């Protein structure tokens, strides 16, 4: 069911009828030879001889709809790819899936974007779900933009937060952006995807522009969202600039003349702002695709504070070991959202999970490491896991960690928060030289072996 947004009701999707559609629509092909011959003649009429090779590759049910520099020749393989992109890990499509599918199958190159605010230094597998989605659309030849919200990061989106976000400086945002791009390159081919920053246009808006945009939205809708309303009812502070965040994200979509916005379900309200502006200012119907969330290894929301995240910059051994800690009931969801394994293969793996979940989990861990590092790294990580976890031997190579003082200092250097460190200690998840650590104030010495659960082993160097 289509979600509403202030200023926009349900409307008919625009439909374009092209010259090629007029010619090809009434045709009922009998065999491949006749379709190929007919397609070739059409190309000659429109002087598109350079695309004849593509026309001949099209099968019976996909007569090409080809336009110079703006259209794509669709084979059955590409149509199948579209079906998978619109189904795999997708939570919702607004206004509806069929209309978006029809537009994609028309051959028109769409303007598609995913926006990410660089509010932290690391990207985890959950953050990477929409990265895989835009890469899929880029491979089909669409105009895909990976938008860095360097300007919106100055505010921070609180759609999924119980409190205000800490305010970042421009320098912090720029440093985070550098690490984001490096990590995103593990999934995105930036020769096919454009990187932009929304400060290009948001920083140039005048106060008059901003007031004009604000007049098109309602404060009532902003504060009606669950977590915002909860903060409001509890008397917690809500900054005025937070109200402007959906408007700014909506303007991103309008400025780039977006056909399709991609993001998590928590971004639906903000992305609806983009649809509103497109409709009001350009009389254009646009689409939203939201993806399902990937749970952390323990089934809770993937988060640094919970210590249940697999990060894109994790070393192969750490990545493999974390993947092996995933709950059995999450294996298939991880295959769907965190790998490129075809859906038909995942159906077979689903049968395997019921018989031998450990075997399926090893396949998952291997695949994740292989896709984000290399096949060789995956093989070495699998062997390391067998030796250090299953056979309980120390790894042949142990990372050195420069730290001194108490164990809290070492854990912070490893990226754990104080809250997560205390939780792990309470759960007997941290050892020094195979002895359980019982206090956050435990002193560390040079040469000691520090183990954090089954995920990390380091040698203290001071």
SEPA-560902 format. One record per residue (C-alpha): residue in three letters; z, x, y. Coordinates in steps of 0.1 Angstrom, whole numbers, m for minus. Layout:
<type: ALA, c3: Z, c1: X, c2: Y>
...
END
This chain:
<type: UNK, c3: 0, c1: 0, c2: 0>
<type: UNK, c3: m9, c1: 14, c2: 34>
<type: UNK, c3: 20, c1: 25, c2: 56>
<type: UNK, c3: 19, c1: 13, c2: 92>
<type: UNK, c3: 24, c1: 33, c2: 124>
<type: UNK, c3: 30, c1: 20, c2: 159>
<type: UNK, c3: m3, c1: 11, c2: 176>
<type: UNK, c3: m24, c1: 9, c2: 145>
<type: UNK, c3: m29, c1: m20, c2: 121>
<type: UNK, c3: m50, c1: m23, c2: 90>
<type: UNK, c3: m87, c1: m17, c2: 98>
<type: UNK, c3: m120, c1: m15, c2: 80>
<type: UNK, c3: m130, c1: 20, c2: 71>
<type: UNK, c3: m162, c1: 30, c2: 87>
<type: UNK, c3: m191, c1: 32, c2: 64>
<type: UNK, c3: m222, c1: 54, c2: 71>
<type: UNK, c3: m256, c1: 45, c2: 57>
<type: UNK, c3: m279, c1: 75, c2: 57>
<type: UNK, c3: m317, c1: 79, c2: 53>
<type: UNK, c3: m311, c1: 95, c2: 19>
<type: UNK, c3: m289, c1: 67, c2: 7>
<type: UNK, c3: m316, c1: 42, c2: 18>
<type: UNK, c3: m341, c1: 60, c2: m3>
<type: UNK, c3: m320, c1: 67, c2: m34>
<type: UNK, c3: m298, c1: 37, c2: m36>
<type: UNK, c3: m323, c1: 13, c2: m52>
<type: UNK, c3: m334, c1: 39, c2: m77>
<type: UNK, c3: m324, c1: 35, c2: m113>
<type: UNK, c3: m333, c1: 67, c2: m131>
<type: UNK, c3: m344, c1: 66, c2: m167>
<type: UNK, c3: m341, c1: 102, c2: m176>
<type: UNK, c3: m332, c1: 136, c2: m162>
<type: UNK, c3: m368, c1: 147, c2: m158>
<type: UNK, c3: m378, c1: 118, c2: m136>
<type: UNK, c3: m346, c1: 122, c2: m115>
<type: UNK, c3: m352, c1: 159, c2: m110>
<type: UNK, c3: m388, c1: 153, c2: m101>
<type: UNK, c3: m379, c1: 125, c2: m76>
<type: UNK, c3: m352, c1: 146, c2: m61>
<type: UNK, c3: m376, c1: 175, c2: m56>
<type: UNK, c3: m401, c1: 152, c2: m39>
<type: UNK, c3: m375, c1: 139, c2: m15>
<type: UNK, c3: m365, c1: 174, c2: m6>
<type: UNK, c3: m401, c1: 183, c2: 2>
<type: UNK, c3: m404, c1: 152, c2: 24>
<type: UNK, c3: m374, c1: 164, c2: 44>
<type: UNK, c3: m385, c1: 201, c2: 43>
<type: UNK, c3: m355, c1: 213, c2: 24>
<type: UNK, c3: m373, c1: 235, c2: m1>
<type: UNK, c3: m345, c1: 261, c2: 1>
<type: UNK, c3: m322, c1: 236, c2: m16>
<type: UNK, c3: m345, c1: 227, c2: m45>
<type: UNK, c3: m325, c1: 249, c2: m69>
<type: UNK, c3: m294, c1: 228, c2: m61>
<type: UNK, c3: m314, c1: 196, c2: m66>
<type: UNK, c3: m326, c1: 206, c2: m100>
<type: UNK, c3: m290, c1: 213, c2: m110>
<type: UNK, c3: m279, c1: 178, c2: m102>
<type: UNK, c3: m275, c1: 155, c2: m132>
<type: UNK, c3: m287, c1: 119, c2: m137>
<type: UNK, c3: m257, c1: 101, c2: m120>
<type: UNK, c3: m255, c1: 124, c2: m91>
<type: UNK, c3: m288, c1: 123, c2: m71>
<type: UNK, c3: m281, c1: 147, c2: m43>
<type: UNK, c3: m274, c1: 135, c2: m8>
<type: UNK, c3: m283, c1: 166, c2: 12>
<type: UNK, c3: m284, c1: 173, c2: 49>
<type: UNK, c3: m291, c1: 207, c2: 65>
<type: UNK, c3: m259, c1: 226, c2: 71>
<type: UNK, c3: m236, c1: 196, c2: 68>
<type: UNK, c3: m240, c1: 182, c2: 33>
<type: UNK, c3: m233, c1: 194, c2: m2>
<type: UNK, c3: m252, c1: 187, c2: m34>
<type: UNK, c3: m228, c1: 171, c2: m59>
<type: UNK, c3: m230, c1: 176, c2: m96>
<type: UNK, c3: m208, c1: 159, c2: m122>
<type: UNK, c3: m187, c1: 190, c2: m123>
<type: UNK, c3: m179, c1: 187, c2: m86>
<type: UNK, c3: m173, c1: 150, c2: m89>
<type: UNK, c3: m148, c1: 157, c2: m116>
<type: UNK, c3: m132, c1: 183, c2: m93>
<type: UNK, c3: m128, c1: 156, c2: m66>
<type: UNK, c3: m112, c1: 133, c2: m91>
<type: UNK, c3: m86, c1: 160, c2: m101>
<type: UNK, c3: m79, c1: 168, c2: m65>
<type: UNK, c3: m71, c1: 132, c2: m57>
<type: UNK, c3: m49, c1: 128, c2: m88>
<type: UNK, c3: m32, c1: 160, c2: m96>
<type: UNK, c3: 3, c1: 161, c2: m81>
<type: UNK, c3: m6, c1: 134, c2: m55>
<type: UNK, c3: 21, c1: 111, c2: m44>
<type: UNK, c3: 1, c1: 89, c2: m20>
<type: UNK, c3: m33, c1: 86, c2: m2>
<type: UNK, c3: m34, c1: 66, c2: 30>
<type: UNK, c3: m51, c1: 42, c2: 37>
<type: UNK, c3: m63, c1: 43, c2: 0>
<type: UNK, c3: m77, c1: 66, c2: m26>
<type: UNK, c3: m110, c1: 48, c2: m32>
<type: UNK, c3: m121, c1: 51, c2: 4>
<type: UNK, c3: m113, c1: 88, c2: 5>
<type: UNK, c3: m131, c1: 93, c2: m28>
<type: UNK, c3: m162, c1: 75, c2: m15>
<type: UNK, c3: m162, c1: 97, c2: 16>
<type: UNK, c3: m159, c1: 129, c2: m5>
<type: UNK, c3: m186, c1: 118, c2: m28>
<type: UNK, c3: m209, c1: 111, c2: 1>
<type: UNK, c3: m214, c1: 148, c2: 5>
<type: UNK, c3: m201, c1: 150, c2: 41>
<type: UNK, c3: m182, c1: 181, c2: 49>
<type: UNK, c3: m147, c1: 170, c2: 60>
<type: UNK, c3: m123, c1: 186, c2: 84>
<type: UNK, c3: m92, c1: 191, c2: 63>
<type: UNK, c3: m59, c1: 208, c2: 73>
<type: UNK, c3: m24, c1: 217, c2: 62>
<type: UNK, c3: 2, c1: 227, c2: 87>
<type: UNK, c3: 32, c1: 249, c2: 80>
<type: UNK, c3: 59, c1: 259, c2: 104>
<type: UNK, c3: 70, c1: 295, c2: 99>
<type: UNK, c3: 107, c1: 288, c2: 102>
<type: UNK, c3: 116, c1: 312, c2: 74>
<type: UNK, c3: 103, c1: 344, c2: 59>
<type: UNK, c3: 95, c1: 333, c2: 23>
<type: UNK, c3: 74, c1: 307, c2: 6>
<type: UNK, c3: 85, c1: 292, c2: m28>
<type: UNK, c3: 64, c1: 275, c2: m55>
<type: UNK, c3: 73, c1: 241, c2: m40>
<type: UNK, c3: 59, c1: 251, c2: m6>
<type: UNK, c3: 28, c1: 263, c2: m24>
<type: UNK, c3: 18, c1: 230, c2: m39>
<type: UNK, c3: m3, c1: 219, c2: m9>
<type: UNK, c3: m17, c1: 254, c2: m6>
<type: UNK, c3: m33, c1: 249, c2: m40>
<type: UNK, c3: m47, c1: 216, c2: m28>
<type: UNK, c3: m64, c1: 229, c2: 3>
<type: UNK, c3: m78, c1: 258, c2: m17>
<type: UNK, c3: m94, c1: 232, c2: m40>
<type: UNK, c3: m111, c1: 215, c2: m11>
<type: UNK, c3: m122, c1: 248, c2: 3>
<type: UNK, c3: m139, c1: 257, c2: m29>
<type: UNK, c3: m159, c1: 225, c2: m25>
<type: UNK, c3: m172, c1: 237, c2: 8>
<type: UNK, c3: m152, c1: 216, c2: 32>
<type: UNK, c3: m140, c1: 229, c2: 66>
<type: UNK, c3: m104, c1: 237, c2: 57>
<type: UNK, c3: m77, c1: 249, c2: 82>
<type: UNK, c3: m44, c1: 265, c2: 74>
<type: UNK, c3: m25, c1: 257, c2: 106>
<type: UNK, c3: 4, c1: 278, c2: 116>
<type: UNK, c3: 28, c1: 257, c2: 136>
<type: UNK, c3: 40, c1: 285, c2: 159>
<type: UNK, c3: 45, c1: 261, c2: 188>
<type: UNK, c3: 60, c1: 232, c2: 168>
<type: UNK, c3: 84, c1: 258, c2: 152>
<type: UNK, c3: 100, c1: 261, c2: 186>
<type: UNK, c3: 114, c1: 226, c2: 180>
<type: UNK, c3: 115, c1: 224, c2: 142>
<type: UNK, c3: 109, c1: 194, c2: 121>
<type: UNK, c3: 141, c1: 175, c2: 111>
<type: UNK, c3: 125, c1: 148, c2: 90>
<type: UNK, c3: 143, c1: 161, c2: 59>
<type: UNK, c3: 174, c1: 175, c2: 75>
<type: UNK, c3: 209, c1: 161, c2: 81>
<type: UNK, c3: 213, c1: 181, c2: 113>
<type: UNK, c3: 195, c1: 200, c2: 140>
<type: UNK, c3: 174, c1: 230, c2: 130>
<type: UNK, c3: 184, c1: 263, c2: 146>
<type: UNK, c3: 161, c1: 272, c2: 175>
<type: UNK, c3: 139, c1: 302, c2: 168>
<type: UNK, c3: 124, c1: 327, c2: 192>
<type: UNK, c3: 87, c1: 333, c2: 196>
<type: UNK, c3: 93, c1: 368, c2: 181>
<type: UNK, c3: 110, c1: 355, c2: 150>
<type: UNK, c3: 82, c1: 329, c2: 145>
<type: UNK, c3: 55, c1: 356, c2: 148>
<type: UNK, c3: 73, c1: 378, c2: 122>
<type: UNK, c3: 77, c1: 349, c2: 98>
<type: UNK, c3: 40, c1: 341, c2: 102>
<type: UNK, c3: 30, c1: 376, c2: 91>
<type: UNK, c3: 50, c1: 372, c2: 59>
<type: UNK, c3: 36, c1: 337, c2: 53>
<type: UNK, c3: 0, c1: 348, c2: 55>
<type: UNK, c3: 6, c1: 377, c2: 31>
<type: UNK, c3: 23, c1: 354, c2: 5>
<type: UNK, c3: m2, c1: 326, c2: 10>
<type: UNK, c3: m30, c1: 350, c2: 1>
<type: UNK, c3: m18, c1: 348, c2: m35>
<type: UNK, c3: m32, c1: 313, c2: m36>
<type: UNK, c3: m56, c1: 308, c2: m6>
<type: UNK, c3: m89, c1: 326, c2: m3>
<type: UNK, c3: m90, c1: 331, c2: 35>
<type: UNK, c3: m127, c1: 339, c2: 34>
<type: UNK, c3: m131, c1: 301, c2: 28>
<type: UNK, c3: m101, c1: 289, c2: 49>
<type: UNK, c3: m96, c1: 292, c2: 86>
<type: UNK, c3: m62, c1: 302, c2: 101>
<type: UNK, c3: m53, c1: 287, c2: 134>
<type: UNK, c3: m21, c1: 284, c2: 155>
<type: UNK, c3: m13, c1: 252, c2: 173>
<type: UNK, c3: m1, c1: 271, c2: 204>
<type: UNK, c3: m38, c1: 273, c2: 211>
<type: UNK, c3: m38, c1: 238, c2: 224>
<type: UNK, c3: m2, c1: 226, c2: 226>
<type: UNK, c3: 8, c1: 253, c2: 250>
<type: UNK, c3: m19, c1: 241, c2: 274>
<type: UNK, c3: m9, c1: 205, c2: 276>
<type: UNK, c3: 4, c1: 194, c2: 311>
<type: UNK, c3: 34, c1: 173, c2: 316>
<type: UNK, c3: 11, c1: 144, c2: 325>
<type: UNK, c3: m7, c1: 149, c2: 292>
<type: UNK, c3: 25, c1: 147, c2: 273>
<type: UNK, c3: 38, c1: 116, c2: 291>
<type: UNK, c3: 4, c1: 99, c2: 284>
<type: UNK, c3: 8, c1: 107, c2: 247>
<type: UNK, c3: 44, c1: 96, c2: 246>
<type: UNK, c3: 34, c1: 62, c2: 259>
<type: UNK, c3: 15, c1: 55, c2: 227>
<type: UNK, c3: 46, c1: 58, c2: 205>
<type: UNK, c3: 79, c1: 40, c2: 200>
<type: UNK, c3: 114, c1: 56, c2: 199>
<type: UNK, c3: 124, c1: 27, c2: 176>
<type: UNK, c3: 101, c1: 40, c2: 149>
<type: UNK, c3: 114, c1: 76, c2: 153>
<type: UNK, c3: 151, c1: 67, c2: 149>
<type: UNK, c3: 144, c1: 42, c2: 120>
<type: UNK, c3: 136, c1: 70, c2: 96>
<type: UNK, c3: 164, c1: 74, c2: 70>
<type: UNK, c3: 179, c1: 108, c2: 79>
<type: UNK, c3: 174, c1: 104, c2: 116>
<type: UNK, c3: 191, c1: 70, c2: 115>
<type: UNK, c3: 219, c1: 85, c2: 94>
<type: UNK, c3: 225, c1: 111, c2: 121>
<type: UNK, c3: 223, c1: 85, c2: 148>
<type: UNK, c3: 247, c1: 62, c2: 131>
<type: UNK, c3: 272, c1: 90, c2: 125>
<type: UNK, c3: 270, c1: 100, c2: 162>
<type: UNK, c3: 254, c1: 134, c2: 155>
<type: UNK, c3: 234, c1: 150, c2: 182>
<type: UNK, c3: 196, c1: 144, c2: 182>
<type: UNK, c3: 178, c1: 166, c2: 207>
<type: UNK, c3: 151, c1: 149, c2: 228>
<type: UNK, c3: 125, c1: 176, c2: 218>
<type: UNK, c3: 129, c1: 164, c2: 182>
<type: UNK, c3: 115, c1: 131, c2: 192>
<type: UNK, c3: 84, c1: 149, c2: 204>
<type: UNK, c3: 78, c1: 167, c2: 171>
<type: UNK, c3: 57, c1: 139, c2: 154>
<type: UNK, c3: 37, c1: 135, c2: 186>
<type: UNK, c3: 29, c1: 172, c2: 186>
<type: UNK, c3: 19, c1: 172, c2: 149>
<type: UNK, c3: m2, c1: 141, c2: 156>
<type: UNK, c3: m20, c1: 159, c2: 184>
<type: UNK, c3: m28, c1: 188, c2: 161>
<type: UNK, c3: m48, c1: 163, c2: 139>
<type: UNK, c3: m65, c1: 148, c2: 169>
<type: UNK, c3: m74, c1: 181, c2: 185>
<type: UNK, c3: m90, c1: 194, c2: 153>
<type: UNK, c3: m108, c1: 161, c2: 147>
<type: UNK, c3: m93, c1: 159, c2: 113>
<type: UNK, c3: m107, c1: 137, c2: 85>
<type: UNK, c3: m79, c1: 145, c2: 60>
<type: UNK, c3: m43, c1: 157, c2: 65>
<type: UNK, c3: m24, c1: 172, c2: 36>
<type: UNK, c3: 14, c1: 176, c2: 33>
<type: UNK, c3: 46, c1: 166, c2: 15>
<type: UNK, c3: 59, c1: 130, c2: 14>
<type: UNK, c3: 85, c1: 140, c2: 40>
<type: UNK, c3: 56, c1: 145, c2: 65>
<type: UNK, c3: 42, c1: 110, c2: 61>
<type: UNK, c3: 56, c1: 97, c2: 94>
<type: UNK, c3: 44, c1: 128, c2: 113>
<type: UNK, c3: 9, c1: 126, c2: 98>
<type: UNK, c3: 7, c1: 89, c2: 106>
<type: UNK, c3: 10, c1: 100, c2: 143>
<type: UNK, c3: m23, c1: 118, c2: 137>
<type: UNK, c3: m40, c1: 87, c2: 123>
<type: UNK, c3: m27, c1: 68, c2: 153>
<type: UNK, c3: m41, c1: 92, c2: 179>
<type: UNK, c3: m74, c1: 95, c2: 160>
<type: UNK, c3: m78, c1: 57, c2: 160>
<type: UNK, c3: m67, c1: 51, c2: 196>
<type: UNK, c3: m84, c1: 80, c2: 213>
<type: UNK, c3: m115, c1: 85, c2: 191>
<type: UNK, c3: m118, c1: 52, c2: 172>
<type: UNK, c3: m119, c1: 72, c2: 140>
<type: UNK, c3: m104, c1: 64, c2: 107>
<type: UNK, c3: m87, c1: 94, c2: 90>
<type: UNK, c3: m68, c1: 100, c2: 58>
<type: UNK, c3: m35, c1: 114, c2: 46>
<type: UNK, c3: m28, c1: 129, c2: 12>
<type: UNK, c3: 8, c1: 136, c2: 3>
<type: UNK, c3: 18, c1: 157, c2: m27>
<type: UNK, c3: 47, c1: 153, c2: m51>
<type: UNK, c3: 77, c1: 177, c2: m47>
<type: UNK, c3: 83, c1: 205, c2: m72>
<type: UNK, c3: 119, c1: 206, c2: m83>
<type: UNK, c3: 139, c1: 238, c2: m85>
<type: UNK, c3: 145, c1: 254, c2: m118>
<type: UNK, c3: 177, c1: 233, c2: m123>
<type: UNK, c3: 161, c1: 200, c2: m114>
<type: UNK, c3: 175, c1: 198, c2: m79>
<type: UNK, c3: 155, c1: 202, c2: m47>
<type: UNK, c3: 140, c1: 238, c2: m46>
<type: UNK, c3: 161, c1: 256, c2: m20>
<type: UNK, c3: 173, c1: 291, c2: m12>
<type: UNK, c3: 209, c1: 278, c2: m8>
<type: UNK, c3: 209, c1: 264, c2: m43>
<type: UNK, c3: 195, c1: 296, c2: m58>
<type: UNK, c3: 169, c1: 277, c2: m78>
<type: UNK, c3: 137, c1: 287, c2: m61>
<type: UNK, c3: 108, c1: 309, c2: m75>
<type: UNK, c3: 94, c1: 328, c2: m45>
<type: UNK, c3: 58, c1: 339, c2: m41>
<type: UNK, c3: 69, c1: 374, c2: m33>
<type: UNK, c3: 92, c1: 377, c2: m63>
<type: UNK, c3: 86, c1: 407, c2: m85>
<type: UNK, c3: 69, c1: 399, c2: m119>
<type: UNK, c3: 100, c1: 404, c2: m140>
<type: UNK, c3: 121, c1: 382, c2: m117>
<type: UNK, c3: 94, c1: 355, c2: m115>
<type: UNK, c3: 91, c1: 354, c2: m153>
<type: UNK, c3: 128, c1: 352, c2: m159>
<type: UNK, c3: 133, c1: 325, c2: m133>
<type: UNK, c3: 105, c1: 305, c2: m149>
<type: UNK, c3: 122, c1: 308, c2: m183>
<type: UNK, c3: 153, c1: 292, c2: m167>
<type: UNK, c3: 134, c1: 260, c2: m159>
<type: UNK, c3: 148, c1: 228, c2: m175>
<type: UNK, c3: 127, c1: 217, c2: m205>
<type: UNK, c3: 120, c1: 183, c2: m189>
<type: UNK, c3: 103, c1: 201, c2: m159>
<type: UNK, c3: 79, c1: 222, c2: m179>
<type: UNK, c3: 49, c1: 198, c2: m176>
<type: UNK, c3: 55, c1: 191, c2: m139>
<type: UNK, c3: 55, c1: 229, c2: m133>
<type: UNK, c3: 22, c1: 232, c2: m151>
<type: UNK, c3: 7, c1: 204, c2: m130>
<type: UNK, c3: 21, c1: 215, c2: m96>
<type: UNK, c3: 26, c1: 253, c2: m99>
<type: UNK, c3: m5, c1: 265, c2: m119>
<type: UNK, c3: m42, c1: 260, c2: m121>
<type: UNK, c3: m42, c1: 251, c2: m158>
<type: UNK, c3: m68, c1: 222, c2: m163>
<type: UNK, c3: m52, c1: 188, c2: m168>
<type: UNK, c3: m69, c1: 183, c2: m202>
<type: UNK, c3: m51, c1: 215, c2: m214>
<type: UNK, c3: m18, c1: 203, c2: m200>
<type: UNK, c3: m21, c1: 172, c2: m221>
<type: UNK, c3: m22, c1: 194, c2: m252>
<type: UNK, c3: 7, c1: 215, c2: m239>
<type: UNK, c3: 27, c1: 183, c2: m235>
<type: UNK, c3: 25, c1: 178, c2: m272>
<type: UNK, c3: 36, c1: 214, c2: m278>
<type: UNK, c3: 67, c1: 209, c2: m255>
<type: UNK, c3: 80, c1: 182, c2: m279>
<type: UNK, c3: 77, c1: 205, c2: m309>
<type: UNK, c3: 86, c1: 239, c2: m294>
<type: UNK, c3: 97, c1: 238, c2: m258>
<type: UNK, c3: 105, c1: 276, c2: m258>
<type: UNK, c3: 69, c1: 284, c2: m267>
<type: UNK, c3: 56, c1: 261, c2: m240>
<type: UNK, c3: 80, c1: 276, c2: m214>
<type: UNK, c3: 69, c1: 312, c2: m223>
<type: UNK, c3: 33, c1: 301, c2: m217>
<type: UNK, c3: 43, c1: 286, c2: m184>
<type: UNK, c3: 62, c1: 317, c2: m173>
<type: UNK, c3: 32, c1: 339, c2: m183>
<type: UNK, c3: 8, c1: 317, c2: m165>
<type: UNK, c3: 28, c1: 317, c2: m132>
<type: UNK, c3: 31, c1: 355, c2: m132>
<type: UNK, c3: m5, c1: 360, c2: m142>
<type: UNK, c3: m18, c1: 337, c2: m114>
<type: UNK, c3: 4, c1: 352, c2: m87>
<type: UNK, c3: 3, c1: 388, c2: m99>
<type: UNK, c3: m19, c1: 399, c2: m128>
<type: UNK, c3: m23, c1: 394, c2: m166>
<type: UNK, c3: m9, c1: 429, c2: m171>
<type: UNK, c3: 22, c1: 421, c2: m150>
<type: UNK, c3: 26, c1: 389, c2: m170>
<type: UNK, c3: 25, c1: 408, c2: m203>
<type: UNK, c3: 50, c1: 434, c2: m191>
<type: UNK, c3: 73, c1: 407, c2: m177>
<type: UNK, c3: 72, c1: 388, c2: m211>
<type: UNK, c3: 81, c1: 420, c2: m229>
<type: UNK, c3: 109, c1: 428, c2: m204>
<type: UNK, c3: 123, c1: 393, c2: m209>
<type: UNK, c3: 123, c1: 396, c2: m246>
<type: UNK, c3: 141, c1: 430, c2: m244>
<type: UNK, c3: 166, c1: 423, c2: m217>
<type: UNK, c3: 174, c1: 386, c2: m222>
<type: UNK, c3: 167, c1: 377, c2: m257>
<type: UNK, c3: 177, c1: 411, c2: m272>
<type: UNK, c3: 202, c1: 418, c2: m244>
<type: UNK, c3: 190, c1: 454, c2: m236>
<type: UNK, c3: 189, c1: 469, c2: m201>
<type: UNK, c3: 154, c1: 472, c2: m187>
<type: UNK, c3: 138, c1: 506, c2: m188>
<type: UNK, c3: 134, c1: 506, c2: m150>
<type: UNK, c3: 162, c1: 492, c2: m128>
<type: UNK, c3: 157, c1: 486, c2: m91>
<type: UNK, c3: 181, c1: 505, c2: m69>
<type: UNK, c3: 200, c1: 486, c2: m42>
<type: UNK, c3: 215, c1: 505, c2: m13>
<type: UNK, c3: 248, c1: 489, c2: m5>
<type: UNK, c3: 284, c1: 497, c2: m1>
<type: UNK, c3: 317, c1: 479, c2: 6>
<type: UNK, c3: 323, c1: 446, c2: m12>
<type: UNK, c3: 299, c1: 427, c2: m35>
<type: UNK, c3: 292, c1: 401, c2: m8>
<type: UNK, c3: 273, c1: 428, c2: 11>
<type: UNK, c3: 251, c1: 435, c2: m19>
<type: UNK, c3: 244, c1: 399, c2: m26>
<type: UNK, c3: 234, c1: 392, c2: 10>
<type: UNK, c3: 209, c1: 421, c2: 8>
<type: UNK, c3: 195, c1: 405, c2: m23>
<type: UNK, c3: 188, c1: 373, c2: m3>
<type: UNK, c3: 217, c1: 351, c2: m15>
<type: UNK, c3: 237, c1: 331, c2: 10>
<type: UNK, c3: 275, c1: 333, c2: 11>
<type: UNK, c3: 277, c1: 298, c2: m3>
<type: UNK, c3: 254, c1: 306, c2: m32>
<type: UNK, c3: 272, c1: 338, c2: m39>
<type: UNK, c3: 306, c1: 320, c2: m41>
<type: UNK, c3: 291, c1: 293, c2: m64>
<type: UNK, c3: 276, c1: 319, c2: m88>
<type: UNK, c3: 309, c1: 338, c2: m89>
<type: UNK, c3: 328, c1: 306, c2: m97>
<type: UNK, c3: 303, c1: 299, c2: m125>
<type: UNK, c3: 308, c1: 334, c2: m139>
<type: UNK, c3: 272, c1: 342, c2: m131>
<type: UNK, c3: 277, c1: 377, c2: m116>
<type: UNK, c3: 288, c1: 409, c2: m135>
<type: UNK, c3: 294, c1: 445, c2: m126>
<type: UNK, c3: 289, c1: 469, c2: m155>
<type: UNK, c3: 291, c1: 438, c2: m178>
<type: UNK, c3: 324, c1: 427, c2: m164>
<type: UNK, c3: 326, c1: 393, c2: m147>
<type: UNK, c3: 331, c1: 393, c2: m109>
<type: UNK, c3: 359, c1: 369, c2: m99>
<type: UNK, c3: 361, c1: 376, c2: m62>
<type: UNK, c3: 337, c1: 378, c2: m33>
<type: UNK, c3: 358, c1: 408, c2: m21>
<type: UNK, c3: 352, c1: 429, c2: m52>
<type: UNK, c3: 344, c1: 465, c2: m42>
<type: UNK, c3: 312, c1: 481, c2: m54>
<type: UNK, c3: 306, c1: 517, c2: m63>
<type: UNK, c3: 276, c1: 540, c2: m67>
<type: UNK, c3: 258, c1: 537, c2: m100>
<type: UNK, c3: 272, c1: 503, c2: m110>
<type: UNK, c3: 249, c1: 478, c2: m127>
<type: UNK, c3: 249, c1: 445, c2: m109>
<type: UNK, c3: 236, c1: 414, c2: m128>
<type: UNK, c3: 230, c1: 380, c2: m111>
<type: UNK, c3: 227, c1: 355, c2: m139>
<type: UNK, c3: 197, c1: 362, c2: m160>
<type: UNK, c3: 174, c1: 366, c2: m130>
<type: UNK, c3: 183, c1: 399, c2: m114>
<type: UNK, c3: 195, c1: 434, c2: m124>
<type: UNK, c3: 200, c1: 462, c2: m99>
<type: UNK, c3: 218, c1: 496, c2: m98>
<type: UNK, c3: 241, c1: 501, c2: m68>
<type: UNK, c3: 231, c1: 531, c2: m47>
<type: UNK, c3: 255, c1: 542, c2: m19>
END
